[in-house]
Amino acid sequence: MSDFLTNPALVIVVAVADNGVIGADGGMPWRLSGDLKRVKSLTMGKPLIMGRRTYESIGRPLPGRTTIVLTRDPEFAVEGVVVVRDFAAALEAGARAARAMGAGEIVAFGGAGIYARALPLACRLYKTEVHVCPEGDTRFPDLDPRQWREISRQSQHGSEKDGPAHDFVVLERVEREES
Ligand SMILES: NC(=O)c1ccc[n+]([C@@H]2O[C@H](COP(=O)([O-])OP(=O)(O)OC[C@H]3O[C@@H](n4cnc5c(N)ncnc54)[C@H](OP(=O)(O)O)[C@@H]3O)[C@@H](O)[C@H]2O)c1
């Protein structure tokens, strides 16, 4: 393991509004069917690390993935969910599950505190930029543009049926110069 990347690789999957909002009242401030499909394909067969509130907004372990939930509540237990008490334990559980599943990535799946812990360790960021500015109570941390390089962007039109316009963006961590 290098000094800032995990093995298997830690990646972030997130949808962020133009004003940085990712959540409101325990849910998502938009409905985007195309993004749900992308999230499914990006996460299938991989372990997902999420906070207890994000888990509760989903309400069940996602099929075909290993759901790892961070909580300090000693009573929290759900069949089919791996419960951990801190971020280091989440990474360990993620690495174990990824190896068992043959997955090359561990996915940090939110919310805000999980993203903040994952950002310094992640090598890739799968970001959906949603072109709305909703009110919300949960935000994605600011990205340091010197640390992340955009490697792909696909723009999607909005529609009444599918939701607001959005871009599917992939960013990779800029390699640090060897001294
Ligand atoms: N737009 C997106 O892509 C996206 C993705 C994910 C979530 N969201 C939204 O974000 C909101 C939820 O995010 P959130 O930031 O409010 O909550 P969250 O991160 O999902 O959950 C917070 C909880 O996780 C536990 N936790 C977090 N860090 C921990 C640590 N280091 N050690 C132990 N336990 C820890 C604690 O649970 P206990 O209180 O049980 O101890 C904490 O109260 C929702 O609105 C959701 O819809 C959006």
The ligand as a Gaussian input file, in Angstrom:
#p B3LYP/6-31G(d) Opt

LIG

0 1
 N      -25.849000      12.965000      -3.434000
 C      -25.228000      11.835000      -3.096000
 O      -24.493000      11.226000      -3.892000
 C      -25.416000      11.294000      -1.706000
 C      -24.709000      10.155000      -1.288000
 C      -24.887000       9.695000       0.018000
 C      -25.762000      10.370000       0.871000
 N      -26.427000      11.457000       0.419000
 C      -27.337000      12.198000       1.299000
 O      -26.573000      12.643000       2.408000
 C      -27.408000      12.640000       3.577000
 C      -26.813000      11.700000       4.621000
 O      -25.478000      12.088000       4.866000
 P      -24.998000      12.619000       6.303000
 O      -23.658000      13.252000       6.099000
 O      -26.078000      13.422000       6.935000
 O      -24.907000      11.287000       7.148000
 P      -24.077000       9.911000       6.933000
 O      -22.638000      10.182000       6.710000
 O      -24.770000       9.061000       5.952000
 O      -24.312000       9.250000       8.358000
 C      -23.822000       9.894000       9.495000
 C      -23.739000       8.869000      10.583000
 O      -22.795000       7.865000      10.233000
 C      -22.085000       7.467000      11.392000
 N      -20.684000       7.862000      11.245000
 C      -20.177000       8.773000      10.384000
 N      -18.833000       8.844000      10.521000
 C      -18.504000       7.967000      11.484000
 C      -17.262000       7.571000      12.058000
 N      -16.080000       8.103000      11.653000
 N      -17.278000       6.626000      13.023000
 C      -18.444000       6.047000      13.408000
 N      -19.656000       6.383000      12.896000
 C      -19.675000       7.329000      11.947000
 C      -22.778000       8.148000      12.558000
 O      -23.860000       7.278000      12.882000
 P      -24.574000       7.203000      14.327000
 O      -25.270000       8.529000      14.495000
 O      -25.504000       6.047000      14.187000
 O      -23.473000       6.965000      15.325000
 C      -23.285000       9.435000      11.915000
 O      -24.354000      10.057000      12.617000
 C      -28.787000      12.180000       3.108000
 O      -29.559000      13.326000       2.767000
 C      -28.460000      11.363000       1.862000
 O      -29.558000      11.276000       0.974000
 C      -26.286000      11.929000      -0.846000

